[in-house]
Amino acid sequence: MDLISQLRAFRPWNEQEERDREALLRLLESGAAPYGREDPAHLTASAWVVSPERDRVLMAYHNLYGSWAWLGGHADGERDLLSAALREVREESGLAEVRPVSRDVYSVEILTVDGHEKRGRYVSSHLHLNVTFLLEADPAAPVRCKPDENSRVGWFGLEEAVAASTEPWFQRRIYSKLNGKLADFPPAR
């Protein structure tokens, strides 16, 4: 299913998701397809990686933000954002096995990114038009950091994951929301 169809089928959980979904649909339906990084607003794919019991979440300590955060990254031309999210989780965490809880979009967000230095080059301020997927992995599986992006990777209890972030807006608006939505995805028995 293409991204426009996925976003049309997506049922927002709150006002933030409704407004961000509408903005993403307007952009994509206008013919803009910002799958690369060239545009100042471009598509990204993130993952809320949970344990099969839905009581833990995998986070990485991102060097750029100086905070524990979800995993994910740029689409970089990939039109299948679930595949992009899976790729990013494997790259950033070293997990060999990670699987979608659902192939449907879990959450949508438009995120601001301040200008910064990356690999010795300046990156202008921009927007991440983010699509999040709910993924599952075994907390006993080995993980490793990706030194050019993060310095630690680890599992947290749901509330611990929110508290581990040093970004108040992400704590309140994103990570708490992602945890709250887990009620709709009970553990497999």
Phi, psi and chi 1 to 4 in degrees:
 res  aa     phi    psi   chi1   chi2   chi3   chi4
   1 MET       -  135.1 -174.7 -177.7  -43.5      -
   2 ASP   -75.1  166.9   71.3  -23.3      -      -
   3 LEU   -63.4  -39.8 -175.8   55.0      -      -
   4 ILE   -60.4  -45.3  -69.7  174.5      -      -
   5 SER   -63.2  -40.6  -61.6      -      -      -
   6 GLN   -62.1  -42.8  -72.7  179.0  -55.4      -
   7 LEU   -70.8  -34.2  -69.9  171.5      -      -
   8 ARG   -64.9  -37.8  -75.9 -176.3 -175.4  145.4
   9 ALA   -76.9  -21.1      -      -      -      -
  10 PHE   -66.2  132.3  174.2   73.2      -      -
  11 ARG  -104.8  109.1  -64.4  -66.1  162.3 -118.1
  12 PRO   -59.0  146.0  -23.2   34.7      -      -
  13 TRP   -91.7  -27.9 -164.2   67.7      -      -
  14 ASN  -151.8 -179.1   61.6   15.7      -      -
  15 GLU   -63.4  -38.0 -176.5  180.0   13.6      -
  16 GLN   -58.7  -47.0  171.2  -92.3  -50.1      -
  17 GLU   -66.6  -38.1  -73.9 -171.1  -18.0      -
  18 GLU   -62.0  -49.0  176.1   62.4   36.6      -
  19 ARG   -66.1  -42.3  -67.5 -170.5 -173.5  -83.3
  20 ASP   -69.0  -37.4  -70.2   -3.1      -      -
  21 ARG   -61.6  -46.0  174.8 -174.6  167.0  -90.0
  22 GLU   -59.6  -44.3  -71.0  170.7    5.2      -
  23 ALA   -64.7  -42.4      -      -      -      -
  24 LEU   -63.5  -43.1  -74.3  169.0      -      -
  25 LEU   -63.9  -42.6  -81.2  169.9      -      -
  26 ARG   -57.8  -45.9  -86.1 -166.7  -49.1  -85.9
  27 LEU   -63.2  -50.5  179.0   69.5      -      -
  28 LEU   -68.0  -38.6  -67.2  167.3      -      -
  29 GLU   -71.3  -18.5  -71.3  170.4  -18.4      -
  30 SER   -78.7   -4.8   74.5      -      -      -
  31 GLY   101.1   -7.2      -      -      -      -
  32 ALA   -75.1  133.7      -      -      -      -
  33 ALA  -133.8   76.4      -      -      -      -
  34 PRO   -79.4   65.9   30.7  -33.6      -      -
  35 TYR   -83.1  -13.8  -73.1   90.4      -      -
  36 GLY  -103.2 -180.0      -      -      -      -
  37 ARG   -91.5    2.0  -61.6 -175.4 -161.8 -159.0
  38 GLU   -66.6  -35.6  -57.1   78.7   30.5      -
  39 ASP   -80.9  148.8  -66.7  -57.8      -      -
  40 PRO   -69.4   -9.8   18.0  -24.8      -      -
  41 ALA  -129.5  118.9      -      -      -      -
  42 HIS  -142.2  159.6   47.4  -97.4      -      -
  43 LEU   -76.1  139.6  -71.7  160.2      -      -
  44 THR  -133.7  160.2   56.6      -      -      -
  45 ALA  -128.8  126.9      -      -      -      -
  46 SER  -119.3  167.9  -67.8      -      -      -
  47 ALA  -138.0  137.2      -      -      -      -
  48 TRP  -101.5  101.5 -160.4 -124.7      -      -
  49 VAL   -94.2  115.8 -177.2      -      -      -
  50 VAL  -116.9  161.8  -64.8      -      -      -
  51 SER   -76.2  159.4   63.6      -      -      -
  52 PRO   -57.0  -28.4  -26.6   35.2      -      -
  53 GLU   -81.7   -7.6  -62.2   78.2   22.6      -
  54 ARG    64.2   26.6  -50.3  -72.0 -172.7  -94.7
  55 ASP  -113.2    0.6   61.8  -11.6      -      -
  56 ARG  -140.2  154.4  -62.9  173.4   77.2 -167.1
  57 VAL  -134.9  143.5   63.7      -      -      -
  58 LEU   -90.3  129.9 -176.0   66.2      -      -
  59 MET  -129.3  158.0  -54.4  -79.3  -82.9      -
  60 ALA  -124.2  144.4      -      -      -      -
  61 TYR   -86.7  101.5 -169.9   84.4      -      -
  62 HIS   -79.2  124.4  -79.2  -87.7      -      -
  63 ASN   -61.5  -41.2  -60.3  -25.4      -      -
  64 LEU   -61.8  -41.8  179.0   62.3      -      -
  65 TYR   -96.4  -11.7  -57.4  112.1      -      -
  66 GLY    59.9   41.7      -      -      -      -
  67 SER  -154.0  153.0  180.0      -      -      -
  68 TRP   -70.9  136.7  -74.2   96.4      -      -
  69 ALA  -153.0  167.0      -      -      -      -
  70 TRP   -63.9  174.9   56.1    5.7      -      -
  71 LEU  -105.5  152.9  -67.4   96.0      -      -
  72 GLY   154.2 -178.2      -      -      -      -
  73 GLY  -178.8 -166.1      -      -      -      -
  74 HIS   -69.7  148.0  -65.8   90.3      -      -
  75 ALA   -66.0  -35.6      -      -      -      -
  76 ASP    48.7   47.0  -74.4  -25.5      -      -
  77 GLY    90.3  -15.4      -      -      -      -
  78 GLU   -72.8  123.6  172.9   71.3   56.5      -
  79 ARG   -89.0  -17.5  -69.6 -176.3  175.2  -95.5
  80 ASP   -92.6   96.7  179.2  -12.6      -      -
  81 LEU   -70.4  -25.4  -66.0 -175.9      -      -
  82 LEU   -63.5  -43.1  173.7   56.6      -      -
  83 SER   -62.1  -39.6  -68.8      -      -      -
  84 ALA   -63.9  -41.9      -      -      -      -
  85 ALA   -63.9  -44.2      -      -      -      -
  86 LEU   -61.6  -42.7  -73.0  162.4      -      -
  87 ARG   -60.4  -47.5  177.7 -166.9   72.5 -130.7
  88 GLU   -63.1  -41.0  -71.2  -68.6  -29.1      -
  89 VAL   -62.7  -44.7  167.6      -      -      -
  90 ARG   -62.9  -42.9  -71.2  179.0 -176.7  118.8
  91 GLU   -66.3  -43.7  -73.8  176.3    4.1      -
  92 GLU   -81.5  -22.0  -68.7 -178.9    1.8      -
  93 SER  -116.4  -17.9   71.3      -      -      -
  94 GLY    78.2    1.1      -      -      -      -
  95 LEU   -61.9  130.9  -82.0  172.2      -      -
  96 ALA   -84.9  -34.5      -      -      -      -
  97 GLU  -121.2  116.7  -69.8 -169.1   36.8      -
  98 VAL  -144.5  139.1   59.3      -      -      -
  99 ARG  -136.4  151.6   58.9 -156.2  159.2  -83.1
 100 PRO   -71.2  136.4   -4.5   12.0      -      -
 101 VAL   -71.7  -36.7  172.2      -      -      -
 102 SER  -146.5  151.2  167.2      -      -      -
 103 ARG   -84.7   -7.0  -60.7 -169.5   70.0   76.8
 104 ASP   -77.5  156.7  -64.4  -28.2      -      -
 105 VAL   -62.1  131.8  170.5      -      -      -
 106 TYR   -90.4  -37.2 -174.6   60.1      -      -
 107 SER  -160.8  157.5 -178.5      -      -      -
 108 VAL  -132.0  146.3  -65.4      -      -      -
 109 GLU  -151.9  143.1  -57.0   83.3   19.1      -
 110 ILE  -107.3  118.8  -64.0  177.1      -      -
 111 LEU  -117.0  136.5  -51.6  167.9      -      -
 112 THR   -86.8  142.0   58.4      -      -      -
 113 VAL  -128.5  117.8  179.2      -      -      -
 114 ASP   -69.8  154.4  -69.7  -22.3      -      -
 115 GLY   -56.4  145.0      -      -      -      -
 116 HIS  -160.9  170.1   58.1  -85.1      -      -
 117 GLU   -95.6  135.3  -62.7  -78.8  -25.9      -
 118 LYS  -139.8  122.0 -172.9  165.9 -175.0  176.8
 119 ARG    52.2   41.4  -64.2 -177.2 -175.3  109.0
 120 GLY    80.3    5.2      -      -      -      -
 121 ARG  -123.5  147.0  -63.2 -172.5   58.9  174.9
 122 TYR   -78.9  133.9 -177.2   74.2      -      -
 123 VAL  -114.4  121.3  176.8      -      -      -
 124 SER   -66.0  156.2  -65.5      -      -      -
 125 SER   -56.5  144.8  -63.1      -      -      -
 126 HIS  -160.2  178.5   56.3  -80.8      -      -
 127 LEU  -113.2  139.6  -66.4  176.0      -      -
 128 HIS  -101.3  116.8  -78.2  175.8      -      -
 129 LEU   -88.3   91.0  -50.0  172.5      -      -
 130 ASN   -98.0  137.6 -167.5   66.1      -      -
 131 VAL  -119.6  127.3  176.4      -      -      -
 132 THR  -108.9  141.9  -57.7      -      -      -
 133 PHE  -120.8  148.3  -67.1   91.0      -      -
 134 LEU   -91.9  117.8 -177.1   61.1      -      -
 135 LEU  -119.3  162.8  -55.0 -178.8      -      -
 136 GLU  -133.0  141.7  178.9 -179.5  -84.7      -
 137 ALA  -150.5  163.9      -      -      -      -
 138 ASP   -86.3  119.7 -179.8   -3.9      -      -
 139 PRO   -62.2  -16.6  -20.4   30.8      -      -
 140 ALA   -83.7  -12.3      -      -      -      -
 141 ALA   -69.8  145.3      -      -      -      -
 142 PRO   -67.3  142.9   18.6  -24.9      -      -
 143 VAL  -126.9  159.9  -65.7      -      -      -
 144 ARG  -148.4  158.4   57.6  143.7  176.7   76.7
 145 CYS   -84.4  165.7   67.1      -      -      -
 146 LYS  -114.8   94.8 -174.3  172.8 -172.8  -84.9
 147 PRO   -52.8  -28.3  -25.1   33.9      -      -
 148 ASP   -79.3   -6.7   64.7  -33.1      -      -
 149 GLU  -126.4  -38.9  -68.6 -171.8   23.3      -
 150 ASN  -140.5  159.9   62.0   59.0      -      -
 151 SER  -111.9  -10.5   54.3      -      -      -
 152 ARG  -153.3  152.3  -70.1  173.5  -81.2  170.5
 153 VAL  -137.2  134.4  178.5      -      -      -
 154 GLY  -163.7  163.3      -      -      -      -
 155 TRP   -93.5  141.2  -70.9   91.3      -      -
 156 PHE  -131.3  150.8  -68.0   83.6      -      -
 157 GLY   -61.9  159.6      -      -      -      -
 158 LEU   -56.9  -49.1  -60.7  179.2      -      -
 159 GLU   -72.1  -32.6  -66.2  -52.3  -44.6      -
 160 GLU   -62.6  -36.9  -68.2  172.4  -45.9      -
 161 ALA   -62.8  -43.2      -      -      -      -
 162 VAL   -63.4  -46.8  174.4      -      -      -
 163 ALA   -67.2  -27.3      -      -      -      -
 164 ALA   -70.0  -24.9      -      -      -      -
 165 SER   -71.3  141.6  171.4      -      -      -
 166 THR  -100.7   11.4   58.4      -      -      -
 167 GLU  -108.2  101.2  -59.7  172.8  -75.7      -
 168 PRO   -55.5  -39.5  -25.4   33.9      -      -
 169 TRP   -64.5  -41.7 -173.4   83.5      -      -
 170 PHE   -64.9  -39.5  -88.2   83.7      -      -
 171 GLN   -58.6  -51.7  -71.1  174.8  -41.9      -
 172 ARG   -75.2  -46.2  -74.8 -170.2  -48.3  -84.5
 173 ARG   -95.3  -25.9  -69.7  -67.3 -174.1  161.8
 174 ILE  -111.7  -65.4  -54.6  -60.4      -      -
 175 TYR   -65.4  -39.6  -57.1  143.5      -      -
 176 SER   -63.2  -40.1  -67.2      -      -      -
 177 LYS   -62.8  -47.0  169.5 -172.4   73.2  169.7
 178 LEU   -60.8  -39.5  -62.6  175.0      -      -
 179 ASN   -65.5  -43.0  -80.3  -17.1      -      -
 180 GLY   -62.0  -34.3      -      -      -      -
 181 LYS   -72.0  -15.9  -66.3  176.6   83.2  163.3
 182 LEU   -61.9  -24.2  -78.8  174.8      -      -
 183 ALA   -56.9  -26.6      -      -      -      -
 184 ASP   -82.0   -1.4  -65.1  -26.7      -      -
 185 PHE  -132.6   71.1  -63.4   87.6      -      -
 186 PRO   -63.3  157.2   21.3  -28.7      -      -
 187 PRO   -60.5  146.3  -16.2   24.5      -      -
 188 ALA   -70.6  140.7      -      -      -      -
 189 ARG  -100.7      -  -58.0  -85.5  174.1 -150.5
